Amino acid sequence: MIDDSKPIFVQIAELIENNIVEGVLAEEAQVPSTNEFAAFHRINPATAAKGVNRLVDDGILYKKRGIGMFVATGAREILMSRRREVFYEQFLQPLAREARKLGIDGVQLAAMLAREQMLAREPELAPHEPARGSTAQLKEGAL
Amino acid sequence: MSTTVVSMENVSKAYKDVMALDGVSLRLEQDKIYGLLGRNGAGKTTLMSVLTAQGFASSGEFSVFGEQPHENEKVLSRICFIRESQKYPDDFKPFHAFKAAAIFYKDWDNALALQLAKDFQLPMKRRIKKLSRGQLSAVGVIIGLASRAELTFFDEPYLGLDAVARQLFYDSLLADYSEFPRTIVLSSHLIDEVANLLEHVIVIDKGKIIVDDDAENLRGSAFSVAGPAARVESFAAARAVLHREGIGALLSLTVEGVLSQAERREAAELGLEVGPVSLQQLVIKKTLDAGIAGVPDGAREETAKAARKSSRMGASQ
């Protein structure tokens, strides 16, 4: 949900990006209108529009005159490669930092990662799909 | 790009020995939602009274829709001002107030008024005098929304409204504004509640405008950093400190500016906790330490000293 950590229009843009990456919003699917975003997140419509327009500028969304906003073909791949670029900095570095603090060495870390990946692959060991809660909530809420 | 609805140039208003407005200059643009924030007695109501011709300025120039509003029916019919404690004639019931508003406002939407009356569970046939504080506020909120005036002022419209009714007001405001954009000025103390609705924020303190900026610029224009005092100090050394609070060897600073990825990492390596500053916190801190906010970059040393002083004087959240 919307918080104070960064400008709201950035959060709206990221939210839509997430939906695209996770496949909730398919390519060529219609995106909710700015007024729908505004009402759902209880934010100023101009702010919501700013977030959407940022994605239009990036070529992630495109406008169909008089109809609305749609996800561009190829948007998912653009977003995925962008995220891979920042993955190391955004996720790995903080993880390694915390591990150092707690005295977890590289071997233990690798073992943990292997275990996590195994759980993710074996549905009977992991009854809940990992890290999908927010997506399901959005699927129902945002549209 | 945007049309100016209100412009004020160096407007002052004195009540006997108090400067309620002290050299106020500002511009309101068409179809934006403004937040007019500030402490009690800061000058919010005076500002709105002057603009709606319910009070006179002592000096300065201002115009609404390009004209002087005083005794100007053409301008006044396009303005709606919902006062915090609006008085109605003694025997008025809500439906009388709505009928009067319907005559005055050419864009009055009676269906919306009736719907909102139902949503707010407003007894339409009880005398306004007998209504509770919250119901009285609801009458104002409904008139403010259903009038669809091009320029609408809400002066702390939520007094006595419970949390549910306030949410109803915010949601109705957003919904109707989305459909019928217009200029709205919302004066409020409950900054956290309205922060996300605002496109532009004006903070007034002791009659002076101390913040006049887009809400999105303000959001993330400051951050808090907390941890062992010496490390926090050195991390924030070259920055403008808005506010400081300490307990024992721990120090928490509210610092102006944006952190880069590298600086965030540096803070994390130092074991410092970096957090966002909400609009409400920002306003509180700017108002508490008014006078030192807006100090030019060269005077940071003084800023830090003054901030320490003000924090010693018992400034708290």
Interface residues (C-beta under 8 A of the other chain):
Chain A: I2 D3 D4 S5 K6 P7 I8 F9 N35 A38 A39 H41 R42 I43 N44 P45 A46 T47 K50 E89 Q93 P94 R97
Chain B: K32 I33 Y170 D171 L174 A175 Y177 S178 E179 P181 N196 L197 L198 E199 A215 E216 R219 G220 Q261 R265 A268 E269 P276 V277 S278 L279
